[in-house]
Amino acid sequence: MRVDFDPQTMPRNDFYRLLTATVVPRPIAWVSTVSQDGTTDNLAPHSFFNVACVAPPIVQFSSVGRKDSLRNIEATGEFVVNLAPEPLFGEINATATDFPHGISEFDAVGLEREPSHRVRPPRVAGSPAVLECELHSTLGLGDSTVVFGRVVHAAVAGDVLSEGHPEATRMRPMTRMGKNEWAALGEVSSLARVPYATWQAERNGG
């Protein structure tokens, strides 16, 4: 027996909690940006994150409300998505703190920066994989803004590569669940897609 929930009659925050507890696990875009005058950088986790396009390579994340990440991206047209790894779990959560405008999360939390290759915002030195992005476009949806970034450079730590490919078990990405829940990478299974001709032959006993 199912329990029904109507977003038209429920308070916004109640349905938000239901939605984020249902769409799980969610990968985290640990987004670093810099202010227009270049004096203050910003770092914040965003759990509404995914790949939007392959050619050209575009990733997307949603800013719920207008936060420093969004304002900096609109002003500079650049950002970095840093993979959020399990060893930095505490720091990832700490960068979600509502620090006053003008305070760098890198400094407040004690994270080491490293320079990016193609964009101005710094990268998280301890992140095993980073995507340097230039703003492609934004889309306003209700109380949120979807940010689309064209990936202009990617860098991956050599020790998480296997045959030149990033290995999830080595990167150890964190994910967001519902409420205050987070999740680390559990068991990883491998299962190749079956071409239709093969599927049909196997079904027919061929």
C-alpha positions in Angstrom: 0.0 0.0 0.0 1.4 3.4 -1.0 1.1 6.7 0.8 0.3 9.6 -1.5 1.9 13.1 -1.3 0.7 16.1 -3.1 3.2 18.9 -3.7 0.4 21.3 -4.4 -0.9 21.0 -0.9 2.2 20.3 1.1 4.6 23.0 2.5 7.6 23.6 0.2 10.1 22.3 2.8 8.2 19.2 3.5 8.0 18.2 -0.1 11.7 19.2 -0.6 12.7 16.7 2.2 10.5 14.0 0.5 12.0 14.7 -2.9 15.7 14.6 -1.7 15.0 11.5 0.3 13.6 9.8 -2.8 16.1 10.9 -5.5 19.1 9.1 -4.0 22.0 8.7 -4.1 22.9 12.1 -5.5 26.5 12.9 -6.7 28.0 16.1 -5.3 29.4 19.0 -7.3 31.9 20.6 -4.9 32.0 23.9 -6.7 34.8 26.4 -6.4 34.4 30.0 -7.7 36.0 33.4 -7.3 34.5 36.8 -6.9 34.6 39.2 -9.9 37.4 41.3 -8.4 39.4 38.1 -7.7 39.8 38.8 -4.0 37.6 36.1 -2.5 37.1 32.5 -3.6 34.2 30.3 -2.6 33.6 26.6 -2.2 30.3 24.9 -1.7 28.8 21.4 -2.2 25.7 21.1 -4.5 23.9 17.8 -4.6 21.7 18.5 -7.6 24.4 17.6 -10.1 24.9 15.6 -13.3 26.2 15.4 -16.9 24.1 17.4 -19.3 25.8 16.8 -22.6 28.8 14.8 -24.1 29.7 16.8 -27.2 30.3 19.5 -26.2 31.0 18.2 -22.7 28.6 20.1 -20.4 27.8 19.4 -16.7 25.0 21.0 -14.7 24.2 21.7 -11.1 21.3 23.6 -9.5 21.6 26.4 -7.0 18.6 26.4 -4.7 18.3 30.1 -4.0 20.9 32.7 -4.9 24.2 31.8 -3.3 27.8 33.0 -3.7 28.5 30.1 -6.1 25.9 31.3 -8.5 26.7 35.0 -8.1 30.4 34.4 -8.8 29.7 32.3 -11.8 27.3 34.9 -13.3 29.9 37.6 -12.7 33.0 35.7 -14.0 31.6 32.9 -16.2 33.9 30.3 -14.7 33.8 27.6 -12.0 35.4 24.2 -11.1 33.6 21.1 -10.1 35.8 19.2 -7.6 35.0 15.5 -6.9 34.0 15.3 -3.2 36.0 12.4 -1.8 35.3 10.4 1.4 38.6 11.4 3.1 37.4 15.0 3.0 33.9 14.2 4.3 34.1 16.6 7.2 35.5 19.5 5.1 32.8 18.9 2.4 30.1 19.2 5.0 31.8 22.2 6.6 31.8 24.2 3.3 28.0 24.0 3.3 28.0 26.3 6.4 26.4 29.7 5.7 29.6 31.7 6.1 29.1 35.5 5.7 29.8 36.9 2.2 33.5 37.7 1.8 34.8 34.7 3.8 36.6 32.0 1.8 35.6 28.5 2.7 39.0 27.3 1.7 40.5 29.3 4.5 37.7 28.8 7.0 37.8 25.0 6.7 41.6 24.7 6.1 41.6 23.3 2.6 44.6 23.6 0.3 44.1 25.2 -3.0 45.9 24.5 -6.3 45.8 26.6 -9.4 43.5 25.6 -12.3 44.8 25.2 -15.8 42.2 27.1 -17.8 40.0 29.1 -15.4 40.6 31.5 -12.5 38.9 29.7 -9.6 41.3 27.5 -7.7 40.9 23.7 -7.4 40.7 21.7 -4.2 44.2 20.1 -4.0 42.9 17.1 -2.2 40.2 16.3 -4.7 41.1 13.3 -6.9 39.3 14.7 -10.0 38.3 18.1 -11.2 36.4 19.6 -14.1 37.2 23.2 -15.0 34.2 24.9 -16.6 33.2 28.0 -18.5 29.6 29.1 -18.1 27.4 27.9 -21.0 24.0 29.1 -19.8 21.7 29.3 -16.8 18.0 28.4 -16.5 15.8 29.8 -13.8 13.2 27.3 -12.4 11.1 28.6 -9.6 13.3 29.1 -6.5 16.4 27.5 -8.2 18.8 28.2 -11.1 20.3 25.4 -13.2 23.9 26.2 -14.2 25.3 24.6 -17.3 29.1 24.6 -17.6 31.2 23.6 -20.6 34.1 21.5 -19.4 37.3 23.1 -20.9 39.8 21.0 -18.9 39.8 17.9 -16.7 42.5 16.7 -14.4 42.6 13.4 -12.5 45.1 12.2 -9.9 47.3 9.4 -11.4 46.7 7.1 -8.4 43.0 6.8 -9.0 43.4 5.9 -12.7 43.1 2.3 -13.9 44.3 1.8 -17.5 43.8 5.5 -18.0 40.3 5.5 -16.7 39.1 7.0 -13.3 38.3 4.2 -11.0 35.4 4.9 -8.6 36.7 2.7 -5.8 39.9 4.7 -5.8 38.2 8.1 -6.0 35.8 7.2 -3.1 33.1 9.8 -4.0 30.6 10.9 -1.3 26.9 11.2 -2.1 23.9 12.9 -0.5 20.9 11.1 0.7 17.8 12.4 2.5 17.7 14.5 5.7 21.3 14.9 7.0 22.3 11.6 5.5 25.4 11.0 3.4 26.7 7.9 1.8 30.1 6.6 0.8 30.7 4.3 -2.1 29.5 0.8 -1.3 29.8 -2.4 -3.4 30.4 -1.8 -7.0 29.1 -4.2 -9.6 29.9 -4.4 -13.3 27.3 -5.4 -15.9 27.7 -4.7 -19.6 24.8 -3.7 -21.8 23.4 -6.5 -24.0 23.0 -5.7 -27.7 19.5 -6.5 -29.0 20.8 -9.1 -31.4 22.6 -10.9 -28.5 19.5 -10.6 -26.2 17.2 -12.0 -28.9 19.5 -14.9 -29.7 19.9 -15.8 -26.0 16.1 -15.6 -25.5 15.5 -17.9 -28.5 18.1 -20.3 -27.2 20.5 -19.5 -30.0 
